[in-house]
Amino acid sequence: MVFSLIRLGYLEDERFQKAIGWIYAFQRTDDGVDKPPEGEVYMRYESCWGRHSCHMGVAQALKAVAAIPEEKRNGKIDEKIAELAEYFLKHRFYMKSHDPEKVAKPGWLRLGFPLMYQTDVLELLEIFAELRIKDPKLQDAIEIVSLKRNKEGLWKMQNSLNDGMLVPIEENGKPSKWLTLKALKILKFYAEL
């Protein structure tokens, strides 16, 4: 919601600033190393605020604060972006940080559009590219996206939410214009990494 409202021009709204403040104050990236934080906010949803930071929560928080135009960011937002980005670099987006050979989020390897509350390696790479973050730890995700290109040079829709939408956007299992456009832009940006 924060991402969408920023894109719709509500960044300066006083009520909306509270949502950004919430992300800064409460979004965890501790990765279960230390004792989880305590307090009412963290006790409400064990699955999101339990022993380990929620991958999806971190992804959506990064997507939201990355949407803030660079000239409108302050030091706090820049710090939060760096913290959230580092979390994903440590996980190579979809791996477990404590066991880097195990996949934590297998669904993130299936590309889709639109993703709504979900994400995948392509969307995360897009966010990192928009933030102009280049790091050797991204190579694995870049390779995953690159290898999904078919013989015609297109990317197939692998994860569709069309069942829950009024108007379907492309077709699962078929080449996707949206995914192809995103993948080509990202691969071009990271070509020299």
PLY file of the C-alpha trace (Angstrom):
ply
format ascii 1.0
element vertex 193
property float x
property float y
property float z
element edge 192
property int vertex1
property int vertex2
end_header
0.00 0.00 0.00
2.84 2.38 0.85
4.51 1.69 -2.50
1.25 2.33 -4.38
0.40 5.53 -2.52
3.89 6.93 -3.13
3.46 6.25 -6.85
0.03 7.91 -6.71
1.50 11.11 -5.24
0.65 10.85 -1.53
4.20 11.01 -0.21
3.74 14.45 1.39
0.44 13.56 3.10
0.86 13.81 6.89
-1.17 10.63 7.46
0.94 8.77 4.96
4.17 9.89 6.61
3.08 7.86 9.65
3.14 4.69 7.52
6.70 5.43 6.41
7.62 6.16 10.03
6.17 2.78 11.01
8.42 1.00 8.50
11.45 2.84 9.82
10.57 2.16 13.47
9.34 -1.43 13.35
10.47 -3.34 10.24
12.95 -5.94 11.42
16.01 -7.27 9.64
17.64 -9.04 12.58
17.48 -12.46 10.91
16.87 -14.32 14.16
20.44 -13.84 15.37
19.59 -11.85 18.46
16.63 -12.08 20.79
13.49 -11.00 18.91
12.18 -7.56 19.84
9.38 -7.32 22.37
6.31 -5.16 22.50
2.73 -5.11 21.30
3.62 -4.56 17.63
5.80 -7.68 17.59
3.41 -9.89 19.58
0.45 -9.54 17.20
1.51 -11.87 14.39
3.90 -14.67 15.28
4.40 -15.70 11.64
5.54 -12.20 10.66
7.15 -11.06 13.88
8.41 -14.32 15.38
11.98 -15.42 15.94
13.10 -14.61 12.40
12.44 -11.51 10.32
9.72 -12.10 7.73
11.23 -12.25 4.22
8.00 -10.96 2.68
7.77 -8.09 5.15
11.35 -7.06 4.45
10.71 -7.29 0.68
7.59 -5.16 0.80
9.21 -2.60 3.13
12.18 -2.30 0.75
9.85 -1.90 -2.23
7.97 0.83 -0.37
10.90 2.95 0.82
12.77 2.48 -2.48
9.79 4.16 -4.19
10.52 7.40 -2.32
12.25 9.69 -4.83
15.93 10.11 -4.00
15.61 13.88 -3.52
12.82 13.31 -0.95
14.74 10.81 1.19
16.37 11.76 4.47
19.20 10.07 6.34
16.78 7.77 8.20
15.25 6.49 4.97
18.69 5.98 3.38
19.75 3.99 6.47
16.60 1.84 6.31
17.10 1.18 2.58
20.70 0.10 3.25
19.58 -2.14 6.14
16.79 -3.78 4.12
19.06 -4.24 1.08
21.79 -5.82 3.20
19.27 -8.32 4.54
18.61 -9.52 0.98
22.28 -9.52 0.01
22.94 -11.78 2.99
20.17 -14.11 1.78
21.00 -13.81 -1.94
17.29 -12.92 -2.08
15.79 -16.37 -1.59
18.28 -18.45 0.43
18.53 -19.10 4.16
21.20 -16.94 5.75
22.04 -19.52 8.42
22.28 -22.30 5.83
23.15 -20.57 2.53
22.74 -23.76 0.49
19.04 -24.10 1.36
16.27 -22.25 -0.41
14.09 -20.27 1.99
11.59 -19.03 -0.59
11.23 -21.46 -3.53
8.22 -19.53 -4.89
10.45 -16.52 -5.43
12.18 -18.45 -8.22
8.94 -18.53 -10.26
8.51 -15.26 -12.12
5.18 -13.50 -12.26
3.37 -10.24 -12.89
1.61 -8.60 -11.18
2.74 -9.99 -7.86
0.52 -8.01 -5.48
1.77 -8.95 -1.98
4.16 -11.62 -3.31
7.60 -11.07 -4.81
10.23 -12.93 -6.81
13.91 -12.60 -7.72
13.04 -10.51 -10.78
11.11 -7.90 -8.79
13.83 -7.75 -6.12
16.49 -7.28 -8.81
14.34 -4.52 -10.28
14.25 -2.75 -6.90
18.02 -3.14 -6.50
18.56 -1.79 -10.04
16.34 1.23 -9.30
18.46 1.85 -6.20
21.59 1.37 -8.38
22.91 -1.32 -6.04
25.50 -3.57 -7.66
27.07 -6.31 -5.61
28.66 -9.70 -6.48
26.10 -11.36 -4.16
23.45 -10.55 -6.78
25.09 -12.76 -9.40
23.10 -15.85 -8.41
19.75 -14.06 -8.83
20.90 -12.50 -12.11
21.85 -15.93 -13.42
18.48 -17.37 -12.40
16.67 -14.66 -14.36
19.00 -15.03 -17.33
18.52 -18.81 -17.52
14.75 -18.43 -17.65
14.96 -16.85 -21.12
13.55 -19.22 -23.73
14.91 -19.88 -27.25
12.88 -16.96 -28.63
14.48 -14.60 -26.09
11.31 -14.28 -23.99
10.41 -15.04 -20.38
7.35 -17.14 -19.52
4.77 -16.31 -16.87
5.36 -18.84 -14.11
3.34 -17.34 -11.29
-0.04 -15.85 -12.12
-2.70 -14.39 -9.84
-5.20 -14.30 -12.71
-7.66 -16.52 -10.82
-8.29 -13.69 -8.37
-8.36 -10.81 -10.85
-11.26 -9.28 -12.76
-9.14 -8.95 -15.89
-6.43 -11.56 -16.56
-2.97 -10.23 -17.31
-1.26 -12.56 -19.76
-1.40 -16.32 -19.36
0.45 -18.68 -17.07
3.00 -20.81 -18.94
3.04 -18.47 -21.96
5.62 -15.81 -22.90
5.08 -12.59 -20.96
5.67 -9.13 -22.38
5.90 -7.66 -18.87
8.42 -10.19 -17.58
10.46 -9.95 -20.78
10.63 -6.15 -20.55
11.63 -6.24 -16.87
14.20 -9.01 -17.38
15.85 -7.27 -20.34
16.11 -3.97 -18.44
17.61 -5.69 -15.40
20.07 -7.81 -17.38
21.20 -4.71 -19.26
21.74 -2.81 -15.99
23.73 -5.68 -14.45
25.62 -6.62 -17.63
28.98 -5.49 -16.29
28.59 -7.01 -12.80
0 1
1 2
2 3
3 4
4 5
5 6
6 7
7 8
8 9
9 10
10 11
11 12
12 13
13 14
14 15
15 16
16 17
17 18
18 19
19 20
20 21
21 22
22 23
23 24
24 25
25 26
26 27
27 28
28 29
29 30
30 31
31 32
32 33
33 34
34 35
35 36
36 37
37 38
38 39
39 40
40 41
41 42
42 43
43 44
44 45
45 46
46 47
47 48
48 49
49 50
50 51
51 52
52 53
53 54
54 55
55 56
56 57
57 58
58 59
59 60
60 61
61 62
62 63
63 64
64 65
65 66
66 67
67 68
68 69
69 70
70 71
71 72
72 73
73 74
74 75
75 76
76 77
77 78
78 79
79 80
80 81
81 82
82 83
83 84
84 85
85 86
86 87
87 88
88 89
89 90
90 91
91 92
92 93
93 94
94 95
95 96
96 97
97 98
98 99
99 100
100 101
101 102
102 103
103 104
104 105
105 106
106 107
107 108
108 109
109 110
110 111
111 112
112 113
113 114
114 115
115 116
116 117
117 118
118 119
119 120
120 121
121 122
122 123
123 124
124 125
125 126
126 127
127 128
128 129
129 130
130 131
131 132
132 133
133 134
134 135
135 136
136 137
137 138
138 139
139 140
140 141
141 142
142 143
143 144
144 145
145 146
146 147
147 148
148 149
149 150
150 151
151 152
152 153
153 154
154 155
155 156
156 157
157 158
158 159
159 160
160 161
161 162
162 163
163 164
164 165
165 166
166 167
167 168
168 169
169 170
170 171
171 172
172 173
173 174
174 175
175 176
176 177
177 178
178 179
179 180
180 181
181 182
182 183
183 184
184 185
185 186
186 187
187 188
188 189
189 190
190 191
191 192
